[in-house]
Amino acid sequence: MNKLANESSPYLLQHKDNPVEWWPYSEEAFLEATERNVPVFLSIGYSSCHWCHVLARESFEDEEIAKFMNANFVNIKMDREEYPAVDKIYQELYQLVFRRGGGWPLSVWMTAEKEPFYLGTYFPKEPSHGLSSFKQVITQISEMWNTDELKIRQQASEIKSGLISFQHSLIKTPQEENQPQSLIGETYAALSEKIDSDDGGFGSAPKFPQVSNLKFLFRHSLEKSVELTNFVVFTLEQLVRGGIYDQLAGGWARYSVDKHWLIPHFEKMLYDNALLIQIYAEVYQVTKRDFIKKYSEQTISWLFNELHHESGGFFASLNAESEGEEGKYYVWTLEQIRSVLENEEDPEIFDGVVSHFGISSEGNFRDPHHPEKLGLNVLNTLKTKNYSAHLDKNTKLAKATEMLLSERLKRVRPDLDNKIITSWNALMIEALLTYAITFNDSELLSRTLKELQEIFDKHLEDNIIVRSRVHNNSNSRTIEGSLDDYSYLIKSLVIAYEITGNWSYVTKSELLLKIVLERFYDQQKGVFYHNNPTDRKSVGVDSVQVTDEAIPSALGILVQMLYKLGRYLENEDYLKIGQTVINKLSSLLKVYSSATSTFVEAIEYFEGQYKEILILNQGNITKQLFSKYIPMRLVYYPSLETPDWEILSFREETDDEVIYICENMVCKLPIRTMSDLEQNFEISNLTNN
């Protein structure tokens, strides 16, 4: 065993028996490199990453290659899910150097002073497709170090300086401020131009759901464009019809390798499913489309069955492969389907399943590592008219689907990454809260609030938020979270207050906000860094991030929360800090207009584009209120604990339930009955047109 044996990360433990003498990411590893005067090889990946496993099998398990690595490098394995902000810095460097997107595995060679001089992603065992083999790369790097170490160190220093300069360039005070209103319009226009009207979503292959952009487009299109509103709903349909969705058990894979959503990259991540559940619930609030409830219910059931710990918290992911083959757990041959259903008396059941799920003898999936395996099918309903029929209970098709699922459960299951990550759990809590209020599910609401309390209690240690934990694992190291862990948890607490009226959630969220201001805010520069102080010191780079990626911009969420908590707590300092960040970064938002939906939403709050809701004596009307589409809101429940808000001038002395809704400094008539409520939310169902 190497030095990974005592780690808790499932990814690191996957490599504990490698012949490579791996170190965990630590200062001790870099000190070792200093003492030996050798470069550091930093290998970054995560447990459900398919190509990480391929690289490991081909190279890290090879005795000869491992012997060379051990002699010439200090080798560090990093779980990017434990250190996302550190990983992000090296991903940005890769993109700056190669002018293309990075990914995992990420391979970084650097000096003991943490100055990178060579980067790459996956390197094959043998040279192919224009890529050098991993053995060739490490041999060349070692030779260069041994023959011209000084030149490499100079190059590394220049690269590090360039990376620091790039980060500093992001936070320069703009020469001219962009008008926030123009940024909102530019973002809407940029997203409108990128839509794929044929298959849904944005752009081409590989294709990611890009939920933040879909949410932004849906919210703004409701009053502007029936076509774009329908486009978002169409995209949500395609996302449950394609193979990116697990047709038997529920849940979405991370992305599709094609533009049609047909063939997934089979790993299932918690954050993707959280974000998608939320947008499905929000779109249902307007459209009432039946398919949304069906697939959301199935996915939530899958989440609690397969990604949830019995004592609280959701696990990070399921692997893309099992038994060393990508997608083996999920794909079917025609004969495998036949063998499951052949004993059924009704021959139409087999034909119905084959037709419904697009199964053929030729198959639609080829594993590049096992080209000899033919006729593999990813189940999908892209060409099926009644695409959700297999979810209708007590039908022959539903019964056959359950039989296929039962048979699949006998297969070797993909590995589970059982880390409970703060930010991803906060996203899931937000999604489940949204679903619970949309469908008036009081049991799920209660259960989700308990999940929130669990995360808050167990992930706040010594006045910092820990990134992740593993249940009953004494080897878990305390790794402080990044800005996303704080921001998302603050948001889930604020949403819990807005739904329940329990002021203690605001108190908890302010506690976290004060920690963020102390540990992440640079008052002199007027920005929040994404990486925590320990990571900033470790890498030597201050990272600022405004863009949405697979998950929403943590900085955009934080600025939204600065506004909300500034208003709820009547704290002008929070409002001033939020406005300062907007002013500082407005020119940067213009550059990345199609990737800053979350941050632009923060601008909208500061522009006053939201509803203010005053609730007196909450009851059944309040429960129904939150099943309505109110994506941007401030909610006030006056009590002895709350400030004397200005909106309370509308308050009347009554024991009855009364709700006031105000927008643009104008308040509507008070809502006292269900009929009043419905009249206030007469949103035309554009998607029925």
Stockholm file with secondary structure:
# STOCKHOLM 1.0

chainA/1-689         MNKLANESSPYLLQHKDNPVEWWPYSEEAFLEATERNVPVFLSIGYSSCHWCHVLARESFEDEEIAKFMNANFVNIKMDREEYPAVDKIYQELYQLVFRRGGGWPLSVWMTAEKEPFYLGTYFPKEPSHGLSSFKQVITQISEMWNTDELKIRQQASEIKSGLISFQHSLIKTPQEENQPQSLIGETYAALSEKIDSDDGGFGSAPKFPQVSNLKFLFRHSLEKSVELTNFVVFTLEQLVRGGIYDQLAGGWARYSVDKHWLIPHFEKMLYDNALLIQIYAEVYQVTKRDFIKKYSEQTISWLFNELHHESGGFFASLNAESEGEEGKYYVWTLEQIRSVLENEEDPEIFDGVVSHFGISSEGNFRDPHHPEKLGLNVLNTLKTKNYSAHLDKNTKLAKATEMLLSERLKRVRPDLDNKIITSWNALMIEALLTYAITFNDSELLSRTLKELQEIFDKHLEDNIIVRSRVHNNSNSRTIEGSLDDYSYLIKSLVIAYEITGNWSYVTKSELLLKIVLERFYDQQKGVFYHNNPTDRKSVGVDSVQVTDEAIPSALGILVQMLYKLGRYLENEDYLKIGQTVINKLSSLLKVYSSATSTFVEAIEYFEGQYKEILILNQGNITKQLFSKYIPMRLVYYPSLETPDWEILSFREETDDEVIYICENMVCKLPIRTMSDLEQNFEISNLTNN
#=GR chainA/1-689 SS CCTTTTCCCHHHHTTTTSSSCEEESSHHHHHHHHHHTCCEEEEEECTTCHHHHHHIIIIITCHHHHHHHHHHCEEEEEETTTSHHHHHHHHHHHHHHHSSCCCSSEEEEECTTSCEEEEESCCCSSCBTTBCCHHHHHHHHHHHHHHCHHHHHHHHHHHHHHHHHHHHHHTSCCSSCCCHHHHHHHHHHHHHHTBCTTTSSBSSSSBCCCHHHHHHHHHHHTTTCHHHHHHHHHHHHHHHHSTTBCTTTCCBCSEESSTTSCSEECCEEHHHHHHHHHHHHHHHHHHCCHHHHHHHHHHHHHHHHHSBCTTSCBCCEECSEETTEETTTTCBCHHHHHHHHTTCSCTHHHHHHHHHTTCCSSCSBCCTTCTTCCCBBCCCCTTCSSTTGGGSTTSHHHHHHHHHHHHHTTSCCCCEECCEEHHHHHHHHHHHHHHHHHTTCHHHHHHHHHHHHHHHHHHEETTEEBSEECTTCTTCCCCBCCHHHHHHHHHHHHHHHHHHCCTHHHHHHHHHHHHHHHHTEETTTTEECSSCHHHHHHHCCCCCCCSCSSSCCHHHHHHHHHHHHHHHTTCHHHHHHHHHHHHHHHHHHHHTGGGCHHHHHHHHHHTTCSEEEEEESCCHHHHHHTTSCCCSEEEECCCTTSCCCGGGGGCCCCSSCEEEEEETTEECCCBCSHHHHHHHTCCCCGGGC
#=GC SS_cons         CCTTTTCCCHHHHTTTTSSSCEEESSHHHHHHHHHHTCCEEEEEECTTCHHHHHHIIIIITCHHHHHHHHHHCEEEEEETTTSHHHHHHHHHHHHHHHSSCCCSSEEEEECTTSCEEEEESCCCSSCBTTBCCHHHHHHHHHHHHHHCHHHHHHHHHHHHHHHHHHHHHHTSCCSSCCCHHHHHHHHHHHHHHTBCTTTSSBSSSSBCCCHHHHHHHHHHHTTTCHHHHHHHHHHHHHHHHSTTBCTTTCCBCSEESSTTSCSEECCEEHHHHHHHHHHHHHHHHHHCCHHHHHHHHHHHHHHHHHSBCTTSCBCCEECSEETTEETTTTCBCHHHHHHHHTTCSCTHHHHHHHHHTTCCSSCSBCCTTCTTCCCBBCCCCTTCSSTTGGGSTTSHHHHHHHHHHHHHTTSCCCCEECCEEHHHHHHHHHHHHHHHHHTTCHHHHHHHHHHHHHHHHHHEETTEEBSEECTTCTTCCCCBCCHHHHHHHHHHHHHHHHHHCCTHHHHHHHHHHHHHHHHTEETTTTEECSSCHHHHHHHCCCCCCCSCSSSCCHHHHHHHHHHHHHHHTTCHHHHHHHHHHHHHHHHHHHHTGGGCHHHHHHHHHHTTCSEEEEEESCCHHHHHHTTSCCCSEEEECCCTTSCCCGGGGGCCCCSSCEEEEEETTEECCCBCSHHHHHHHTCCCCGGGC
//
